[in-house]
């Protein structure tokens, strides 16, 4: 049964006549009173008093009595379970403290404790006050008693003034601000050393230095700035670098970029004695190594339909510097045209193929027929350029059938296919298709419309009408034509690479012949494979880390992939995990990866490196348990700061109280004021002037007035 009691008594009016009529009668009474006073009539005041008693009775004065019951007050317990609470025993301390507070609150009359758990703030740190505002939105202001923050003290949305919900309108002025108590998971102020990456370039030019700006801070009651400490840079598979940095000062670190593609750099500093955690003593920087500019030399034979395709493709890439020459007339042809009428510059053979050949990343020969244009020495330079690490792409057509073609020059030693003079040209309608190697090779495996049939002949591509037939091939055949005639062959020559497209009709795809095909994608992939783009390597091992798991992907152009990989954690521990086939030429493996730092995967031939990314860097920027962030706010509300300790089984938990007046916190207790919230359950009204009393009093006053008038 609820405890009902009288809340309050008050006086109210319930008029028996309309207000306008009461006002009219009151005015008439005043007029009569004034007339009587002016005429000095006896008994006027007594008659006026009788009229006033009647008017007061007609206004309906009554005494109101309300009954009700007391309502419980609600306090909010905000429990911090963000990433920084995973340090030490903080999470366990918070969990145990929250359970004990709930148990104790159940024995405090008139107090309800509502618990709200807060996790990471999605890149914005720990946001306890946002959770507090949301939790109090449905609580009537008169029933809110205050709040408790159960945290390590790292609260990243702490306001300067108490939240509005803790500043209720209180006419009595007893509780102008509701208390905010802070329970800290620790024994006292802690120290921490952190490494901050102030600036790091996402891209850097291969062969040059990348500059990192870093700062090491010692946080705590007594920071020792100015100390020199050791900074280690781990570049994944390369010897680590050691630098000396000074605590508390930003410093620039230069790092050589040695290869194109992603490069992980792990940075770590020596620990600080007595610091709470070394988790933020390290960080990982991701830098993508890029070439400054890719220089491509395109030499076209007699004008053909493919020239425009090449120019459009290469000019569209802002990272490519294209040098293009079209040979309109060989040196041995003399048509009598005066030199003054020639608009074309002379073909700079010596400059291109002797003096500057090493400056190019790729040479493309499109429909090129030698015909004594290039002396043998320059052809030998091209072959040597490839062996030294360059890339060569040949687009072959009928010019390969005659005597003295490129395959009969020093370039023949590096070409991956040979075309016979007799029967070397096949002219018929066919659809290019992928071979088994083509389905596995990254240059062709991801092309649009590639199809899924093992022989590749279900590709949804338009037809070509001419292809060179080969009598010998070495290298990887990725595409074929009629009767499985090789169409696209890739090969490695010493440190360089060669690609041979045995048809000059790829331009048909750009014109939409028979539905067209992935002309630009294919040429771009082939060109970038020749220029050693890491993502197009046929033998790849890559690793990524997400959700505390490392996923290793192995791509191979070989029919059989490796069976497993070795995973090496940042602390040096290793484990073997099996690879499982996930597609043509693809296999994967995964394993837990919870340590911060650089992880390595090794299949015996290739290595891959990965590092976890911090979902909330703000959360890990300072790992101390500290009261410095919330002390000011707690003192403004009269709340207290309490250290719980770091042992879940032995907590220093303050007691809960509900004082009626005075302080709301003490050395070993925290309180919530009694707000006296009530619920009205009944209301009674009793008239102050009963009718019999009004009639009697009015009659007596009238008689007195009549008696005085008759004297």
Buried (B, 14 or more C-beta within 10 A) or exposed (E): EEEEEEBEEEEEEEEEBEEEEBEEBBEEBEEBBEEBEEEEBBBBBBBBBBBBBBBBBBBBBBEBBBBBBBBEBBBBBBBBBBBBBEBBBBBBBBBBBBEEBEEBBEEBEBBBBBBBBBBBBEEEBBBBBBBBBEBBEEBEBBEBBBBBBBBBBBBBBBEEEBBEBBBBEBEEEEBEBBBBBBBBBBEEBBBBBBBBBEEBBEEBBBEEEBEBEBBBBBBBEEBEEEEEBEBBBBBBEEEEBEBEBBBBEEBEBEBEBEEBBBBBBBBBBEEBEEBBBBBBBBBBBEBEBBBEEBBBBBBBBBEBBBBEBBBEBBEEBEEBBBBBBBBEBBEEEEEEEEEEEEEEEEBEBEEBBEEBBEEBBBBBBBBBBBBEBBBEEBBBBBBBBBBEBBBBBBBBBBBBBEEEBBBBBBBEEBBBBBBBEEEBBBEEEBBBBBBBBBBBBBBBBEBEEBBEEEBBBBBEBBBBEBBBBBEEBEBBBBBBBBEEBBBBBBBEBEEBBBBBBBBBBBBBBBEEBBEBBBBBBBBBBBBBBBBBBEEBBBBBBBBBBEEEEBBBBBBBBEEEBBEBBBBBBBEEEEEEBEBEEEEBBBBBBBBEBEBBBBBBBBBEEBBBBBBBEBBBBBBBBBBBBBBEBBBEBBEBBBBBBBBBBBEBEEBEBBEBBBBEEEEBBEEEBBBBBBBBBBEEEEEEEEBBBEEEEBEEBBEBBBEBBEEBBEE
